[in-house]
Every structure is written in C-alpha cells, then in structure tokens.
C-alpha cells in the first residue's frame, strides 16, 4: 500500500511521540474524525500502527513490518539514497548488497554501471541487476525467507567469506541513538556481519525513519562503517558518534541546513 501524504505525516507524528489521537489529528488536518479513523485503520492493517482507544500507537519493536509495507515507507527518500550511493560506485567495482528495500534502491540506481560484480543474498537485488548486461550477479546460497526474498543463515554467511569486495552496501531495520545498528532476525544479522567482514569499504544506507525504530538484534556499531547515506541529517547524538569515528555522512535529500550539517560532519 502506498501511503498518502496525510498518512506519512501521521506516521511522522507517531514516531516522534509514540502515539496519535483521532481528535487531535482531525483538528490538525482539518478533516473529520471518520477520515482519520479510516487512515489509522489502513495504517494498522499494514502493521505500521496498532489501534488503541481514541487513536493508535507504534507497533512493537520485536517483529519487522511486512515487505510491501517497508517498500511503501519513504519510497522517494530511498530512491534518492540509492542514487547517491550508486554515484560513488565506480565502474569495474565489486560489491556486496544485503537484504533491504534501500539496498534494492541502490541496485536500481546501478542499472547503467559497467563491469560490476555484485554478490548478494537478496533475490530482489539479483532480479533488478539481471537487467544490466554489464553486471555479473552472484547469489549466496542458503535458506530462503519467502517474506522478502532474502537468503539467510550460516550457509549464506559462509558463502560471503569466499569474497573480498571493494564495497559492501548494508541496510538495517533500526538505528539506536547510541550507535548500534539493529535488525529482527539473528540469521540475517549473521549474513550482514559476514558482508561487513569481507569488504574494503562499508556503506550504510538508511532513511530517516530507521532512527525512530527499535529492533532486538545487534548487528554492528556505527564505527564499523566508512560512510552512511541517508535522506536527512541524523539526530545530533548519532551525528556526533559519526564525527568521532570518522564516518562520512552524506545527506541525499532534505533541507539545505541538513546538507550543510552533514557536510560539516563529514569534514570533521
């Protein structure tokens, strides 16, 4: 389901406060309570929110959203991140692309690159890049997670150990303010760590919503990465961690002051 502009704004409010109330939203958007209830109902049906009396709250951080819902969230922002990340990839490079709708956006942006070798545990990435005749695609073997076409588990992790890629492009489900990168599945996290261990440069791709989500499995710390590509300047505590660790922050989309802040962080 593609979210309407009002539904996106409702989700922004929910992420900042943890809950939304029907009457307050009706007043804010100058629509009827029935219209807001319909919006909340659709958001709850997709797993973004959970209904409570008088409104809705953010879903629990112990299970991930369904794949189609994740694809709909921040779609334009992910495409901008994908273009910015791909622009830094030279022709003739070798890459590892992991599971995630943002890494899939990177794959779409690599459509005209030449002489690439891409190793992936994401069948969606493999399908996207199969349309580029100048890209060799190698798919990791392992257990298929049908919900999002990800290949996970020990076999997939061991397979990535056969490579030393120029760049690993990594997606995660959530980012903790203290700098931990989080996911929902131990088996997926295992493969992501293998990707990080077998690349010369490590790039995190994450839209701004990841900074307001929670997940139970620790994947890595931000200092593991060389760069992060996002669509807005990260929260100040996280930006400070990036500056301290020498992690380059690139803002692919957002207000002018966001880009200026990110440029300052990258230079520090």
Secondary structure, DSSP 4 states (H G I P E B T S, - for coil): -PPPHHHHHHHHHHHHHSEEEHHHHHHHHT--HHHHHHHHHHHHHTTSEEEETTEEEEPPTTSPPPHHHHHHTTHHHHHHHHHHHHHTPPTT-EEEE-SSHHHHHHHHHTTT--SEEEEESBHHHHHHHTT-TTEEEEE--SEEETTTTEEESHHHHHHHTT--EEEEEE--SEE-TTSEEEES-HHHHHHHHHHHHTEEEEEEE--GGGGG---SEEEEEGGG-SEEEESSPPPHHHHHHHHHHT-EEEE-SS-HHHHHHHHHHHH-
